[in-house]
């Protein structure tokens, strides 16, 4: 195993255990990756751009966005200049979710039992 890899995996395990126990929606890795890209990477986000960023197809992104939209974490906003284009934005609930998730990660001093 890569030097420090076991420590990193242990830290990730503890964070995931806290996340699972938090009562937050149980997101897939793909949904979480999309949420993190939209929330942390600046600029305007489109389905096409998100698909390219994650290296997956547009239908895969659309399905994940449908779930995230249903959970109230993201919304689709039509580009007023080009009504064929749709931008993806975090909702206030999405911002709160990411803030809470960051808290789960940084509180590594608490070992979940």
Kinemage of the C-alpha trace (Angstrom):
@kinemage 1
@onewidth
@group {chain A} dominant
@subgroup {mainchain}
@vectorlist {calphas} color= white
{ca unk a 1} P 0.000 0.000 0.000
{ca unk a 2} L 1.192 3.538 -0.725
{ca unk a 3} L 2.934 5.226 2.199
{ca unk a 4} L 0.300 6.956 4.293
{ca unk a 5} L -2.433 5.217 2.316
{ca unk a 6} L -3.671 3.232 5.278
{ca unk a 7} L -3.938 6.421 7.374
{ca unk a 8} L -5.799 8.184 4.571
{ca unk a 9} L -8.192 5.269 4.185
{ca unk a 10} L -8.780 5.198 7.920
{ca unk a 11} L -9.568 8.905 7.911
{ca unk a 12} L -11.953 8.429 4.976
{ca unk a 13} L -13.586 5.447 6.735
{ca unk a 14} L -14.214 7.534 9.842
{ca unk a 15} L -15.636 10.391 7.757
{ca unk a 16} L -17.938 8.015 5.870
{ca unk a 17} L -19.160 6.428 9.087
{ca unk a 18} L -20.019 9.886 10.457
{ca unk a 19} L -21.728 10.769 7.165
{ca unk a 20} L -23.821 7.589 7.089
{ca unk a 21} L -24.899 8.190 10.686
{ca unk a 22} L -25.692 11.870 10.068
{ca unk a 23} L -29.079 11.251 8.498
{ca unk a 24} L -28.077 13.181 5.372
{ca unk a 25} L -29.259 11.793 2.016
{ca unk a 26} L -27.280 8.723 0.967
{ca unk a 27} L -25.643 9.984 -2.230
{ca unk a 28} L -23.797 7.820 -4.723
{ca unk a 29} L -20.171 8.647 -5.473
{ca unk a 30} L -21.250 10.065 -8.833
{ca unk a 31} L -23.897 12.293 -7.223
{ca unk a 32} L -21.407 13.469 -4.608
{ca unk a 33} L -18.777 14.195 -7.283
{ca unk a 34} L -21.289 16.275 -9.249
{ca unk a 35} L -22.362 18.160 -6.159
{ca unk a 36} L -18.740 18.889 -5.252
{ca unk a 37} L -17.876 20.074 -8.770
{ca unk a 38} L -20.899 22.384 -8.896
{ca unk a 39} L -20.299 23.617 -5.358
{ca unk a 40} L -16.534 24.036 -5.384
{ca unk a 41} L -15.484 24.739 -8.959
{ca unk a 42} L -16.274 28.206 -10.230
{ca unk a 43} L -17.967 29.060 -13.470
{ca unk a 44} L -21.182 28.033 -15.107
{ca unk a 45} L -21.978 24.329 -15.121
{ca unk a 46} L -23.874 22.577 -17.896
{ca unk a 47} L -24.726 18.912 -18.347
{ca unk a 48} L -22.247 18.752 -21.235
{ca unk a 49} L -19.492 20.352 -19.158
{ca unk a 50} L -20.190 18.168 -16.131
{ca unk a 51} L -20.150 15.050 -18.302
{ca unk a 52} L -16.766 16.064 -19.709
{ca unk a 53} L -15.412 16.925 -16.254
{ca unk a 54} L -16.410 13.530 -14.819
{ca unk a 55} L -15.628 11.553 -17.974
{ca unk a 56} L -19.120 10.092 -18.252
{ca unk a 57} L -21.994 10.434 -20.708
{ca unk a 58} L -24.612 13.192 -20.617
{ca unk a 59} L -27.421 10.702 -19.796
{ca unk a 60} L -25.419 9.525 -16.750
{ca unk a 61} L -25.108 13.125 -15.546
{ca unk a 62} L -28.785 13.786 -16.250
{ca unk a 63} L -29.861 10.813 -14.105
{ca unk a 64} L -27.629 11.928 -11.239
{ca unk a 65} L -28.886 15.507 -11.541
{ca unk a 66} L -32.486 14.267 -11.504
{ca unk a 67} L -31.798 12.650 -8.133
{ca unk a 68} L -29.986 15.705 -6.771
{ca unk a 69} L -32.805 17.953 -7.997
{ca unk a 70} L -35.355 15.683 -6.316
{ca unk a 71} L -33.425 16.021 -3.058
{ca unk a 72} L -33.464 19.814 -3.432
{ca unk a 73} L -29.662 20.066 -3.623
{ca unk a 74} L -29.323 21.478 -7.157
{ca unk a 75} L -31.531 23.273 -9.626
{ca unk a 76} L -31.539 23.717 -13.351
{ca unk a 77} L -31.624 27.291 -14.639
{ca unk a 78} L -32.336 28.116 -18.295
{ca unk a 79} L -29.801 30.459 -19.898
{ca unk a 80} L -31.788 33.568 -20.804
{ca unk a 81} L -29.437 34.325 -23.748
{ca unk a 82} L -29.628 30.818 -25.219
{ca unk a 83} L -32.741 29.038 -24.056
{ca unk a 84} L -31.318 25.714 -25.292
{ca unk a 85} L -28.648 25.837 -22.605
{ca unk a 86} L -29.313 24.924 -18.987
{ca unk a 87} L -27.054 25.810 -16.068
{ca unk a 88} L -26.772 23.746 -12.914
{ca unk a 89} L -26.613 25.608 -9.587
{ca unk a 90} L -26.534 24.610 -5.937
{ca unk a 91} L -29.620 25.424 -3.941
{ca unk a 92} L -29.295 26.840 -0.426
{ca unk a 93} L -29.983 23.265 0.773
{ca unk a 94} L -27.114 22.066 -1.443
{ca unk a 95} L -24.776 24.641 0.047
{ca unk a 96} L -25.827 23.603 3.546
{ca unk a 97} L -25.334 19.928 2.653
{ca unk a 98} L -21.761 20.591 1.484
{ca unk a 99} L -21.030 22.676 4.561
{ca unk a 100} L -22.313 19.890 6.805
{ca unk a 101} L -20.337 17.306 4.829
{ca unk a 102} L -17.161 19.380 5.229
{ca unk a 103} L -17.803 19.363 8.962
{ca unk a 104} L -18.078 15.584 8.912
{ca unk a 105} L -14.682 15.340 7.239
{ca unk a 106} L -12.776 17.810 9.423
{ca unk a 107} L -13.968 16.344 12.723
{ca unk a 108} L -11.560 13.461 12.377
{ca unk a 109} L -10.666 13.564 16.064
{ca unk a 110} L -13.914 11.760 16.867
{ca unk a 111} L -13.630 8.013 16.277
{ca unk a 112} L -17.071 6.583 15.396
{ca unk a 113} L -17.774 3.447 17.382
